[in-house]
Structures are given as C-alpha cells and as structure tokens.
Amino acid sequence: MEYIAKDYSHLLGTPGFSNLLLENHFTLYQGYVTNTNKLFNLLTDKLATGSESSPEFAELKRRFGFEFNGMRLHELYFDNLGSQEELDSDSVLANELEAAFGSVEQWVKDFKATGKMRGIGWAVLYKDNVSGRLFNQWINEHETGHMAGCEPLLVMDVFEHAFISDYGLKRADYIEAFFSAINWDVVSERLK
C-alpha cells in the first residue's frame, strides 16, 4: 500500500493565505508523503534482507516518525482550514472549551500563546481520550511532543513555511489569519 497525497486545491483563495503560499505548502506536504513511502519501502527491504539490527535500519526507523507525522499533521492542518464561519457559541466544542479553559476566550488566548512560542513546530488542541480533557500542546518538529492517547482536534502549523512568504516574521498576524479560516465543523467532528 502506498500513501497518496490529498488534493487541497479547494483551499486556494482562502482569505489571509496567498495562493503562492498555499501551493508551496502543498508541495512541501507532498514531499512528506513521498518520503514516507520511500522510508516505508527502505525499512521493508532492510527487514527482508535481515538488516534489522543495522545502524541504518535504526536511523531509517527514527526518520520515519518525522516524515509520517509531517504528512499527517499537514493533512490535519489543511483539513481544518477553509471556512469563514465563527465558532458556534452553543456548540458542544464551545462548551467543552469553556469547561476546560474557563471560557472560549481563555482557550483562544492559550492557543495563540502556544503558537507564538519561539521555535518551529505546531500548536495542537488535543482531547485526552482517557479523561476527555482538552488542552493545547506545542509539538516540536513533527515527532516530538505528541501526547499519547490523545486526539488532535485543531492543528496549526507554525513552521516559517506556513506564513513567512505572506507575513514575514509577523507570526501573530498569520495566527489571526489562521483563526479567521478555521473550519469549525471539521474540528467539532474530530471532538466526537
């Protein structure tokens, strides 16, 4: 089985995101899909030839997590973009955010602060599948910082490639544009 890059061309024209920025971002995502497939095949070959205890196998296995998570995080990110609708204040999601953070506004403040942290990575709203609690988390790179047993509900890419061509170093302006383009229906569906 081979992973196939999804088509996100429907996001072209999203306010706050130039088509050039989006097209470059789609190309980057397609590279993660390609590299995930290459690494999967290399690992399969190493195992078939009895090389599973080699240093090469170990390094390929470590790199696989980076490429695979890069692919999946981009899919989650693109999937939760593309709407101009506000979060319905009476929705289950809004109620859950209020319960976890005291108010939707406090959650927004915390999520934006997470996204503004120095460094490259991702800001993710997670649901703990054991306790049901919602929280925001910083993911460094693609494979470091994920919370085991938790479901990503909202994913925001804060690597420079997600905003620098449109916003320069003004990450906060990008985050505002991101919030204006969240598809709350997708995020709400992930909560279920």
C-alpha positions, 0 to 999 in steps of 0.5 A, spaced: 500 500 500 502 506 498 500 513 501 497 518 496 497 525 497 490 529 498 488 534 493 487 541 497 486 545 491 479 547 494 483 551 499 486 556 494 483 563 495 482 562 502 482 569 505 489 571 509 493 565 505 496 567 498 495 562 493 503 562 492 503 560 499 498 555 499 501 551 493 508 551 496 505 548 502 502 543 498 508 541 495 512 541 501 506 536 504 507 532 498 514 531 499 512 528 506 508 523 503 513 521 498 518 520 503 514 516 507 513 511 502 520 511 500 522 510 508 516 505 508 519 501 502 527 502 505 525 499 512 521 493 508 527 491 504 532 492 510 527 487 514 527 482 508 534 482 507 535 481 515 538 488 516 534 489 522 539 490 527 543 495 522 545 502 524 541 504 518 535 500 519 535 504 526 536 511 523 531 509 517 526 507 523 527 514 527 526 518 520 520 515 519 516 518 525 518 525 522 516 524 515 509 520 517 507 525 522 509 531 517 504 528 512 499 527 517 499 533 521 499 537 514 493 533 512 490 535 519 492 542 518 489 543 511 483 539 513 481 544 518 482 550 514 477 553 509 471 556 512 469 563 514 464 561 519 465 563 527 465 558 532 458 556 534 457 559 541 452 553 543 456 548 540 458 542 544 466 544 542 464 551 545 462 548 551 467 543 552 472 549 551 469 553 556 469 547 561 476 546 560 479 553 559 474 557 563 471 560 557 472 560 549 476 566 550 481 563 555 482 557 550 483 562 544 488 566 548 492 559 550 492 557 543 495 563 540 500 563 546 502 556 544 503 558 537 507 564 538 512 560 542 519 561 539 521 555 535 518 551 529 513 546 530 505 546 531 500 548 536 495 542 537 488 542 541 488 535 543 482 531 547 485 526 552 481 520 550 482 517 557 479 523 561 476 527 555 480 533 557 482 538 552 488 542 552 493 545 547 500 542 546 506 545 542 509 539 538 516 540 536 518 538 529 513 533 527 515 527 532 516 530 538 511 532 543 505 528 541 501 526 547 499 519 547 492 517 547 490 523 545 486 526 539 488 532 535 482 536 534 485 543 531 492 543 528 496 549 526 502 549 523 507 554 525 513 552 521 516 559 517 513 555 511 506 556 513 506 564 513 513 567 512 512 568 504 505 572 506 507 575 513 514 575 514 516 574 521 509 577 523 507 570 526 501 573 530 498 576 524 498 569 520 495 566 527 489 571 526 489 569 519 489 562 521 483 563 526 479 567 521 479 560 516 478 555 521 473 550 519 469 549 525 465 543 523 471 539 521 474 540 528 467 539 532 467 532 528 474 530 530 471 532 538 466 526 537 
